[in-house]
């Protein structure tokens, strides 16, 4: 049995950087849960997706760890049970962001 959840966007902060479009606050009514800082992305080819919040990995001195390319490494805070659930959440977030702010994916909107 699959539960249908009501997903709405309550805030959106644009920040265009590489594939990142911005950060959204997402409310799931049935869970009475708001998730802040959901990253919203768009690839050049038009693919869009949402990413749950994560946190930077820190070394023993509290400095963020970096990979070979110099980018900060992040660890997951939350994880879905399957790719299908993750994809459904991502689609629901994108739809909710567009309902909240139709210009969210416009590059000029963040300027």
C-alpha positions in Angstrom: 0.0 0.0 0.0 1.4 3.4 -1.0 0.4 6.5 1.0 -0.2 9.7 -0.8 1.2 12.6 1.2 0.5 16.3 0.8 3.7 18.1 0.1 3.8 21.9 0.0 6.6 24.5 -0.2 6.5 27.1 2.5 9.6 29.0 1.6 12.1 29.2 -1.3 15.5 30.9 -1.3 17.1 31.1 -4.8 20.8 30.4 -5.1 22.0 29.5 -8.6 25.4 27.7 -8.5 26.2 24.9 -10.9 23.1 22.6 -10.8 21.8 24.1 -7.5 18.8 26.4 -8.0 18.0 27.1 -4.4 16.8 25.8 -1.0 13.2 25.1 -0.1 11.3 24.5 3.1 9.0 21.6 2.5 5.9 20.7 4.6 4.4 17.2 4.7 1.0 17.7 6.2 0.2 14.1 7.2 3.5 13.9 9.1 3.2 17.4 10.6 6.8 17.8 9.4 8.7 20.6 7.8 12.1 19.9 6.3 14.2 23.0 5.8 17.1 23.4 3.4 15.9 20.9 0.8 18.3 21.5 -2.1 16.6 22.0 -5.5 18.7 21.2 -8.6 18.4 21.4 -12.4 20.8 19.8 -14.9 21.6 21.6 -18.2 19.5 19.0 -20.0 16.5 20.1 -18.0 16.3 17.2 -15.4 15.2 18.5 -12.0 15.6 16.9 -8.6 15.4 17.6 -4.9 18.0 16.5 -2.3 17.4 16.1 1.4 19.6 18.2 3.7 23.0 16.9 4.5 25.9 18.1 6.7 29.6 18.6 5.9 31.9 15.8 7.1 34.5 17.1 9.6 38.0 16.0 10.5 39.2 15.6 14.1 39.9 19.4 14.3 36.4 20.3 13.1 37.6 21.4 9.6 35.4 20.2 6.7 36.9 17.3 4.8 37.6 17.8 1.1 37.8 15.3 -1.8 40.5 15.2 -4.4 38.8 18.0 -6.4 38.8 20.2 -3.3 35.0 20.0 -2.8 33.6 19.6 0.7 32.3 16.1 1.4 28.8 15.7 2.9 27.1 13.0 4.9 23.4 12.1 4.7 21.1 13.0 7.6 18.1 11.2 6.1 17.7 8.3 3.6 14.7 6.9 1.8 14.1 3.1 1.8 14.1 2.9 -2.1 15.0 4.9 -5.2 11.3 4.9 -6.1 10.4 6.7 -2.8 13.3 9.1 -3.3 12.1 9.9 -6.9 8.5 10.4 -5.8 9.6 12.8 -3.0 11.8 14.6 -5.5 9.0 15.1 -8.0 6.6 16.2 -5.2 9.2 18.8 -4.0 9.7 20.1 -7.5 6.0 20.4 -8.1 5.6 22.2 -4.7 8.4 24.6 -5.4 6.9 25.5 -8.8 3.5 26.0 -7.2 5.0 28.3 -4.5 7.4 30.2 -6.9 6.8 29.6 -10.6 10.0 31.6 -11.5 12.2 29.3 -9.2 14.1 27.8 -12.2 14.6 31.1 -14.0 18.3 32.1 -13.8 17.2 35.8 -13.7 15.1 35.2 -10.6 18.1 34.6 -8.4 20.0 37.7 -9.6 
